[in-house]
Amino acid sequence: MIVQERLRRKIETALHPMHLEVINESDGHNVPPGSETHFKVVVVCRAFTGKPRIAQHRMVFQAVKEEMESGVHALALHTYSEDAWAKALVPDSPRCLGGKARESEPLPS
């Protein structure tokens, strides 16, 4: 099973969201073609009601702990309670600044 589908399945099983998007954004980063390392995740869930954003994110990270420890480099999390989702505008992810390619460049003098 591909990483994207494992993430989706584990979040669905743990949180039973009313809305879930798992988007592979790896192609916008400095990784080989076909990589599954960077994802944008939008989750709308009743369990998030009344919880601060950090607690919501911890719930998602707990669900996908294994993937985060074995190859997933980044999750851009956008978590919402049902009420917050009604007013939400999900932001675009920022552009990659070069990652590993920039790390190997010499520093300016």
N, CA, C and O atoms as a GROMACS GRO file, in nm:
protein
  436
    1MET      N    1   0.085  -0.118   0.000
    1MET     CA    2   0.000   0.000   0.000
    1MET      C    3   0.090   0.124   0.000
    1MET      O    4   0.191   0.128   0.070
    2ILE      N    5   0.054   0.224  -0.078
    2ILE     CA    6   0.135   0.345  -0.083
    2ILE      C    7   0.118   0.426   0.046
    2ILE      O    8   0.018   0.414   0.117
    3VAL      N    9   0.216   0.509   0.074
    3VAL     CA   10   0.219   0.586   0.198
    3VAL      C   11   0.095   0.674   0.210
    3VAL      O   12   0.035   0.681   0.317
    4GLN      N   13   0.057   0.741   0.104
    4GLN     CA   14  -0.059   0.829   0.107
    4GLN      C   15  -0.183   0.754   0.155
    4GLN      O   16  -0.259   0.806   0.237
    5GLU      N   17  -0.204   0.634   0.106
    5GLU     CA   18  -0.321   0.556   0.146
    5GLU      C   19  -0.309   0.506   0.290
    5GLU      O   20  -0.410   0.499   0.361
    6ARG      N   21  -0.188   0.472   0.334
    6ARG     CA   22  -0.169   0.432   0.474
    6ARG      C   23  -0.202   0.548   0.568
    6ARG      O   24  -0.266   0.529   0.670
    7LEU      N   25  -0.157   0.668   0.532
    7LEU     CA   26  -0.188   0.785   0.613
    7LEU      C   27  -0.340   0.804   0.621
    7LEU      O   28  -0.395   0.823   0.730
    8ARG      N   29  -0.405   0.798   0.506
    8ARG     CA   30  -0.551   0.815   0.501
    8ARG      C   31  -0.621   0.712   0.589
    8ARG      O   32  -0.708   0.746   0.670
    9ARG      N   33  -0.584   0.587   0.573
    9ARG     CA   34  -0.650   0.479   0.647
    9ARG      C   35  -0.630   0.495   0.797
    9ARG      O   36  -0.725   0.478   0.874
   10LYS      N   37  -0.508   0.528   0.840
   10LYS     CA   38  -0.481   0.540   0.983
   10LYS      C   39  -0.553   0.659   1.045
   10LYS      O   40  -0.603   0.650   1.158
   11ILE      N   41  -0.560   0.771   0.974
   11ILE     CA   42  -0.633   0.887   1.025
   11ILE      C   43  -0.782   0.857   1.033
   11ILE      O   44  -0.847   0.892   1.132
   12GLU      N   45  -0.836   0.793   0.930
   12GLU     CA   46  -0.978   0.757   0.931
   12GLU      C   47  -1.011   0.664   1.047
   12GLU      O   48  -1.112   0.681   1.115
   13THR      N   49  -0.926   0.565   1.069
   13THR     CA   50  -0.949   0.467   1.176
   13THR      C   51  -0.942   0.532   1.313
   13THR      O   52  -1.025   0.502   1.400
   14ALA      N   53  -0.844   0.620   1.334
   14ALA     CA   54  -0.824   0.680   1.466
   14ALA      C   55  -0.923   0.791   1.498
   14ALA      O   56  -0.966   0.805   1.612
   15LEU      N   57  -0.959   0.872   1.397
   15LEU     CA   58  -1.034   0.994   1.425
   15LEU      C   59  -1.176   0.999   1.368
   15LEU      O   60  -1.255   1.083   1.408
   16HIS      N   61  -1.209   0.911   1.275
   16HIS     CA   62  -1.342   0.910   1.212
   16HIS      C   63  -1.382   1.049   1.164
   16HIS      O   64  -1.487   1.100   1.203
   17PRO      N   65  -1.300   1.111   1.080
   17PRO     CA   66  -1.328   1.248   1.037
   17PRO      C   67  -1.451   1.257   0.947
   17PRO      O   68  -1.486   1.162   0.878
   18MET      N   69  -1.513   1.373   0.950
   18MET     CA   70  -1.624   1.398   0.856
   18MET      C   71  -1.570   1.445   0.721
   18MET      O   72  -1.640   1.440   0.620
   19HIS      N   73  -1.445   1.491   0.721
   19HIS     CA   74  -1.378   1.532   0.597
   19HIS      C   75  -1.229   1.505   0.613
   19HIS      O   76  -1.171   1.535   0.718
   20LEU      N   77  -1.167   1.448   0.509
   20LEU     CA   78  -1.024   1.419   0.514
   20LEU      C   79  -0.965   1.431   0.374
   20LEU      O   80  -1.017   1.373   0.278
   21GLU      N   81  -0.858   1.506   0.364
   21GLU     CA   82  -0.779   1.514   0.240
   21GLU      C   83  -0.635   1.483   0.277
   21GLU      O   84  -0.581   1.542   0.371
   22VAL      N   85  -0.573   1.392   0.203
   22VAL     CA   86  -0.431   1.362   0.219
   22VAL      C   87  -0.370   1.384   0.081
   22VAL      O   88  -0.394   1.306  -0.011
   23ILE      N   89  -0.292   1.490   0.068
   23ILE     CA   90  -0.239   1.533  -0.062
   23ILE      C   91  -0.088   1.517  -0.062
   23ILE      O   92  -0.019   1.574   0.023
   24ASN      N   93  -0.037   1.442  -0.157
   24ASN     CA   94   0.108   1.424  -0.170
   24ASN      C   95   0.166   1.547  -0.238
   24ASN      O   96   0.138   1.572  -0.356
   25GLU      N   97   0.245   1.624  -0.165
   25GLU     CA   98   0.308   1.745  -0.218
   25GLU      C   99   0.459   1.725  -0.239
   25GLU      O  100   0.533   1.823  -0.253
   26SER      N  101   0.503   1.602  -0.241
   26SER     CA  102   0.646   1.573  -0.254
   26SER      C  103   0.706   1.628  -0.381
   26SER      O  104   0.823   1.666  -0.383
   27ASP      N  105   0.628   1.633  -0.489
   27ASP     CA  106   0.682   1.680  -0.616
   27ASP      C  107   0.723   1.827  -0.612
   27ASP      O  108   0.794   1.874  -0.701
   28GLY      N  109   0.679   1.901  -0.511
   28GLY     CA  110   0.717   2.041  -0.496
   28GLY      C  111   0.840   2.059  -0.408
   28GLY      O  112   0.874   2.172  -0.370
   29HIS      N  113   0.907   1.950  -0.377
   29HIS     CA  114   1.024   1.955  -0.290
   29HIS      C  115   1.142   1.887  -0.358
   29HIS      O  116   1.127   1.822  -0.461
   30ASN      N  117   1.258   1.904  -0.300
   30ASN     CA  118   1.381   1.851  -0.358
   30ASN      C  119   1.399   1.705  -0.320
   30ASN      O  120   1.486   1.669  -0.242
   31VAL      N  121   1.313   1.620  -0.379
   31VAL     CA  122   1.318   1.476  -0.357
   31VAL      C  123   1.306   1.406  -0.492
   31VAL      O  124   1.260   1.468  -0.588
   32PRO      N  125   1.346   1.280  -0.502
   32PRO     CA  126   1.335   1.209  -0.629
   32PRO      C  127   1.190   1.198  -0.677
   32PRO      O  128   1.097   1.195  -0.595
   33PRO      N  129   1.170   1.191  -0.808
   33PRO     CA  130   1.034   1.173  -0.862
   33PRO      C  131   0.968   1.049  -0.801
   33PRO      O  132   1.033   0.947  -0.781
   34GLY      N  133   0.841   1.060  -0.773
   34GLY     CA  134   0.765   0.948  -0.718
   34GLY      C  135   0.776   0.935  -0.566
   34GLY      O  136   0.724   0.840  -0.508
   35SER      N  137   0.844   1.028  -0.502
   35SER     CA  138   0.862   1.022  -0.356
   35SER      C  139   0.730   1.045  -0.284
   35SER      O  140   0.638   1.108  -0.336
   36GLU      N  141   0.722   0.992  -0.163
   36GLU     CA  142   0.608   1.014  -0.075
   36GLU      C  143   0.665   1.058   0.060
   36GLU      O  144   0.670   0.980   0.156
   37THR      N  145   0.706   1.183   0.065
   37THR     CA  146   0.774   1.235   0.184
   37THR      C  147   0.708   1.358   0.243
   37THR      O  148   0.724   1.385   0.362
   38HIS      N  149   0.635   1.434   0.164
   38HIS     CA  150   0.574   1.559   0.207
   38HIS      C  151   0.424   1.555   0.175
   38HIS      O  152   0.384   1.534   0.061
   39PHE      N  153   0.342   1.577   0.277
   39PHE     CA  154   0.197   1.570   0.259
   39PHE      C  155   0.127   1.688   0.323
   39PHE      O  156   0.172   1.743   0.424
   40LYS      N  157   0.017   1.726   0.262
   40LYS     CA  158  -0.076   1.823   0.320
   40LYS      C  159  -0.197   1.742   0.365
   40LYS      O  160  -0.253   1.665   0.287
   41VAL      N  161  -0.237   1.759   0.491
   41VAL     CA  162  -0.349   1.684   0.546
   41VAL      C  163  -0.451   1.783   0.601
   41VAL      O  164  -0.420   1.866   0.686
   42VAL      N  165  -0.573   1.772   0.552
   42VAL     CA  166  -0.685   1.853   0.600
   42VAL      C  167  -0.781   1.756   0.670
   42VAL      O  168  -0.832   1.663   0.608
   43VAL      N  169  -0.806   1.780   0.799
   43VAL     CA  170  -0.891   1.691   0.878
   43VAL      C  171  -0.997   1.772   0.949
   43VAL      O  172  -0.967   1.869   1.018
   44VAL      N  173  -1.122   1.731   0.932
   44VAL     CA  174  -1.234   1.791   1.004
   44VAL      C  175  -1.294   1.681   1.091
   44VAL      O  176  -1.335   1.576   1.041
   45CYS      N  177  -1.299   1.707   1.222
   45CYS     CA  178  -1.333   1.600   1.314
   45CYS      C  179  -1.404   1.652   1.438
   45CYS      O  180  -1.365   1.755   1.494
   46ARG      N  181  -1.508   1.583   1.480
   46ARG     CA  182  -1.579   1.620   1.604
   46ARG      C  183  -1.486   1.614   1.725
   46ARG      O  184  -1.499   1.695   1.817
   47ALA      N  185  -1.394   1.520   1.726
   47ALA     CA  186  -1.303   1.503   1.840
   47ALA      C  187  -1.216   1.626   1.862
   47ALA      O  188  -1.157   1.641   1.970
   48PHE      N  189  -1.206   1.715   1.763
   48PHE     CA  190  -1.124   1.837   1.777
   48PHE      C  191  -1.198   1.950   1.851
   48PHE      O  192  -1.136   2.048   1.891
   49THR      N  193  -1.329   1.936   1.867
   49THR     CA  194  -1.409   2.042   1.928
   49THR      C  195  -1.357   2.074   2.068
   49THR      O  196  -1.343   1.986   2.153
   50GLY      N  197  -1.329   2.202   2.090
   50GLY     CA  198  -1.284   2.249   2.221
   50GLY      C  199  -1.137   2.225   2.252
   50GLY      O  200  -1.089   2.263   2.359
   51LYS      N  201  -1.066   2.162   2.160
   51LYS     CA  202  -0.924   2.134   2.182
   51LYS      C  203  -0.838   2.238   2.110
   51LYS      O  204  -0.871   2.281   2.000
   52PRO      N  205  -0.728   2.279   2.174
   52PRO     CA  206  -0.638   2.372   2.105
   52PRO      C  207  -0.572   2.302   1.985
   52PRO      O  208  -0.564   2.180   1.980
   53ARG      N  209  -0.527   2.382   1.891
   53ARG     CA  210  -0.468   2.328   1.768
   53ARG      C  211  -0.354   2.230   1.797
   53ARG      O  212  -0.344   2.128   1.729
   54ILE      N  213  -0.270   2.258   1.895
   54ILE     CA  214  -0.159   2.168   1.925
   54ILE      C  215  -0.210   2.029   1.966
   54ILE      O  216  -0.150   1.928   1.930
   55ALA      N  217  -0.318   2.024   2.042
   55ALA     CA  218  -0.377   1.896   2.081
   55ALA      C  219  -0.435   1.824   1.959
   55ALA      O  220  -0.424   1.702   1.948
   56GLN      N  221  -0.496   1.899   1.869
   56GLN     CA  222  -0.549   1.840   1.746
   56GLN      C  223  -0.436   1.778   1.664
   56GLN      O  224  -0.449   1.666   1.614
   57HIS      N  225  -0.327   1.852   1.650
   57HIS     CA  226  -0.213   1.803   1.573
   57HIS      C  227  -0.152   1.679   1.638
   57HIS      O  228  -0.114   1.585   1.569
   58ARG      N  229  -0.144   1.679   1.770
   58ARG     CA  230  -0.091   1.562   1.840
   58ARG      C  231  -0.177   1.439   1.813
   58ARG      O  232  -0.124   1.328   1.801
   59MET      N  233  -0.307   1.457   1.804
   59MET     CA  234  -0.397   1.344   1.775
   59MET      C  235  -0.367   1.286   1.637
   59MET      O  236  -0.365   1.164   1.620
   60VAL      N  237  -0.344   1.373   1.540
   60VAL     CA  238  -0.313   1.326   1.405
   60VAL      C  239  -0.175   1.258   1.403
   60VAL      O  240  -0.160   1.148   1.349
   61PHE      N  241  -0.077   1.323   1.464
   61PHE     CA  242   0.057   1.264   1.466
   61PHE      C  243   0.059   1.130   1.537
   61PHE      O  244   0.132   1.039   1.496
   62GLN      N  245  -0.019   1.114   1.642
   62GLN     CA  246  -0.026   0.985   1.710
   62GLN      C  247  -0.080   0.878   1.616
   62GLN      O  248  -0.033   0.764   1.618
   63ALA      N  249  -0.178   0.914   1.535
   63ALA     CA  250  -0.237   0.818   1.442
   63ALA      C  251  -0.138   0.772   1.334
   63ALA      O  252  -0.146   0.658   1.288
   64VAL      N  253  -0.046   0.859   1.296
   64VAL     CA  254   0.047   0.827   1.185
   64VAL      C  255   0.192   0.818   1.233
   64VAL      O  256   0.285   0.839   1.155
   65LYS      N  257   0.210   0.788   1.360
   65LYS     CA  258   0.343   0.784   1.421
   65LYS      C  259   0.440   0.695   1.343
   65LYS      O  260   0.554   0.734   1.319
   66GLU      N  261   0.396   0.578   1.304
   66GLU     CA  262   0.482   0.484   1.232
   66GLU      C  263   0.533   0.543   1.100
   66GLU      O  264   0.651   0.526   1.066
   67GLU      N  265   0.447   0.610   1.026
   67GLU     CA  266   0.487   0.670   0.899
   67GLU      C  267   0.586   0.785   0.920
   67GLU      O  268   0.678   0.804   0.841
   68MET      N  269   0.565   0.861   1.027
   68MET     CA  270   0.656   0.973   1.057
   68MET      C  271   0.795   0.923   1.097
   68MET      O  272   0.894   0.994   1.080
   69GLU      N  273   0.801   0.802   1.148
   69GLU     CA  274   0.929   0.744   1.189
   69GLU      C  275   0.995   0.665   1.077
   69GLU      O  276   1.108   0.618   1.092
   70SER      N  277   0.926   0.650   0.964
   70SER     CA  278   0.982   0.565   0.858
   70SER      C  279   0.969   0.625   0.718
   70SER      O  280   0.927   0.557   0.624
   71GLY      N  281   1.004   0.752   0.704
   71GLY     CA  282   1.013   0.806   0.569
   71GLY      C  283   0.933   0.932   0.539
   71GLY      O  284   0.970   1.007   0.449
   72VAL      N  285   0.825   0.957   0.612
   72VAL     CA  286   0.751   1.081   0.589
   72VAL      C  287   0.830   1.193   0.656
   72VAL      O  288   0.857   1.189   0.775
   73HIS      N  289   0.864   1.292   0.577
   73HIS     CA  290   0.946   1.402   0.626
   73HIS      C  291   0.861   1.515   0.684
   73HIS      O  292   0.899   1.577   0.783
   74ALA      N  293   0.745   1.541   0.623
   74ALA     CA  294   0.666   1.656   0.666
   74ALA      C  295   0.517   1.634   0.642
   74ALA      O  296   0.475   1.580   0.539
   75LEU      N  297   0.439   1.679   0.740
   75LEU     CA  298   0.293   1.687   0.726
   75LEU      C  299   0.254   1.832   0.751
   75LEU      O  300   0.282   1.887   0.857
   76ALA      N  301   0.191   1.892   0.653
   76ALA     CA  302   0.133   2.025   0.672
   76ALA      C  303  -0.010   1.999   0.719
   76ALA      O  304  -0.098   1.966   0.639
   77LEU      N  305  -0.032   2.015   0.850
   77LEU     CA  306  -0.162   1.981   0.907
   77LEU      C  307  -0.254   2.102   0.913
   77LEU      O  308  -0.214   2.211   0.954
   78HIS      N  309  -0.376   2.080   0.870
   78HIS     CA  310  -0.483   2.179   0.878
   78HIS      C  311  -0.600   2.108   0.944
   78HIS      O  312  -0.673   2.033   0.879
   79THR      N  313  -0.617   2.130   1.075
   79THR     CA  314  -0.717   2.059   1.153
   79THR      C  315  -0.830   2.154   1.192
   79THR      O  316  -0.806   2.270   1.226
   80TYR      N  317  -0.952   2.102   1.187
   80TYR     CA  318  -1.070   2.184   1.214
   80TYR      C  319  -1.176   2.104   1.287
   80TYR      O  320  -1.198   1.986   1.259
   81SER      N  321  -1.242   2.169   1.381
   81SER     CA  322  -1.366   2.113   1.436
   81SER      C  323  -1.473   2.137   1.330
   81SER      O  324  -1.450   2.208   1.232
   82GLU      N  325  -1.589   2.079   1.351
   82GLU     CA  326  -1.697   2.099   1.254
   82GLU      C  327  -1.736   2.247   1.243
   82GLU      O  328  -1.759   2.297   1.133
   83ASP      N  329  -1.744   2.316   1.356
   83ASP     CA  330  -1.781   2.459   1.354
   83ASP      C  331  -1.674   2.542   1.284
   83ASP      O  332  -1.707   2.630   1.204
   84ALA      N  333  -1.547   2.515   1.313
   84ALA     CA  334  -1.439   2.591   1.251
   84ALA      C  335  -1.434   2.565   1.100
   84ALA      O  336  -1.402   2.655   1.022
   85TRP      N  337  -1.466   2.443   1.059
   85TRP     CA  338  -1.463   2.407   0.918
   85TRP      C  339  -1.564   2.490   0.838
   85TRP      O  340  -1.538   2.523   0.722
   86ALA      N  341  -1.676   2.521   0.897
   86ALA     CA  342  -1.779   2.599   0.828
   86ALA      C  343  -1.727   2.737   0.789
   86ALA      O  344  -1.778   2.799   0.696
   87LYS      N  345  -1.624   2.788   0.861
   87LYS     CA  346  -1.569   2.921   0.836
   87LYS      C  347  -1.428   2.916   0.777
   87LYS      O  348  -1.365   3.020   0.759
   88ALA      N  349  -1.379   2.796   0.747
   88ALA     CA  350  -1.237   2.778   0.714
   88ALA      C  351  -1.203   2.814   0.569
   88ALA      O  352  -1.283   2.798   0.477
   89LEU      N  353  -1.082   2.860   0.555
   89LEU     CA  354  -1.018   2.877   0.425
   89LEU      C  355  -0.883   2.808   0.439
   89LEU      O  356  -0.794   2.859   0.507
   90VAL      N  357  -0.867   2.693   0.376
   90VAL     CA  358  -0.744   2.615   0.390
   90VAL      C  359  -0.635   2.683   0.309
   90VAL      O  360  -0.650   2.702   0.188
   91PRO      N  361  -0.524   2.721   0.373
   91PRO     CA  362  -0.417   2.790   0.301
   91PRO      C  363  -0.338   2.697   0.211
   91PRO      O  364  -0.330   2.576   0.235
   92ASP      N  365  -0.279   2.754   0.107
   92ASP     CA  366  -0.187   2.679   0.022
   92ASP      C  367  -0.059   2.654   0.101
   92ASP      O  368  -0.025   2.731   0.191
   93SER      N  369   0.010   2.547   0.068
   93SER     CA  370   0.139   2.518   0.132
   93SER      C  371   0.244   2.612   0.074
   93SER      O  372   0.235   2.650  -0.043
   94PRO      N  373   0.344   2.650   0.155
   94PRO     CA  374   0.450   2.737   0.102
   94PRO      C  375   0.537   2.662   0.002
   94PRO      O  376   0.545   2.540   0.005
   95ARG      N  377   0.602   2.737  -0.085
   95ARG     CA  378   0.693   2.677  -0.182
   95ARG      C  379   0.816   2.623  -0.111
   95ARG      O  380   0.858   2.677  -0.009
   96CYS      N  381   0.873   2.518  -0.164
   96CYS     CA  382   0.995   2.460  -0.110
   96CYS      C  383   1.111   2.558  -0.134
   96CYS      O  384   1.122   2.616  -0.242
   97LEU      N  385   1.195   2.575  -0.034
   97LEU     CA  386   1.309   2.666  -0.046
   97LEU      C  387   1.436   2.593  -0.089
   97LEU      O  388   1.543   2.654  -0.090
   98GLY      N  389   1.428   2.469  -0.124
   98GLY     CA  390   1.543   2.398  -0.178
   98GLY      C  391   1.591   2.281  -0.097
   98GLY      O  392   1.658   2.193  -0.150
   99GLY      N  393   1.559   2.277   0.030
   99GLY     CA  394   1.594   2.163   0.113
   99GLY      C  395   1.739   2.122   0.103
   99GLY      O  396   1.828   2.205   0.118
  100LYS      N  397   1.763   1.996   0.078
  100LYS     CA  398   1.898   1.939   0.074
  100LYS      C  399   1.984   2.005  -0.033
  100LYS      O  400   2.105   2.020  -0.013
  101ALA      N  401   1.927   2.044  -0.145
  101ALA     CA  402   2.007   2.107  -0.251
  101ALA      C  403   2.069   2.236  -0.202
  101ALA      O  404   2.184   2.266  -0.234
  102ARG      N  405   1.995   2.315  -0.124
  102ARG     CA  406   2.046   2.442  -0.072
  102ARG      C  407   2.148   2.420   0.039
  102ARG      O  408   2.238   2.501   0.057
  103GLU      N  409   2.133   2.311   0.113
  103GLU     CA  410   2.226   2.284   0.223
  103GLU      C  411   2.367   2.262   0.170
  103GLU      O  412   2.463   2.291   0.241
  104SER      N  413   2.382   2.211   0.049
  104SER     CA  414   2.514   2.182  -0.006
  104SER      C  415   2.577   2.303  -0.075
  104SER      O  416   2.694   2.298  -0.113
  105GLU      N  417   2.500   2.411  -0.092
  105GLU     CA  418   2.555   2.531  -0.156
  105GLU      C  419   2.648   2.604  -0.059
  105GLU      O  420   2.622   2.607   0.061
  106PRO      N  421   2.756   2.661  -0.110
  106PRO     CA  422   2.845   2.737  -0.020
  106PRO      C  423   2.774   2.863   0.031
  106PRO      O  424   2.690   2.922  -0.038
  107LEU      N  425   2.809   2.902   0.151
  107LEU     CA  426   2.751   3.023   0.207
  107LEU      C  427   2.812   3.145   0.139
  107LEU      O  428   2.930   3.144   0.103
  108PRO      N  429   2.732   3.252   0.122
  108PRO     CA  430   2.785   3.374   0.059
  108PRO      C  431   2.893   3.435   0.149
  108PRO      O  432   2.888   3.426   0.271
  109SER      N  433   2.992   3.497   0.084
  109SER     CA  434   3.102   3.560   0.159
  109SER      C  435   3.064   3.696   0.211
  109SER      O  436   3.145   3.762   0.276
   0.00000   0.00000   0.00000
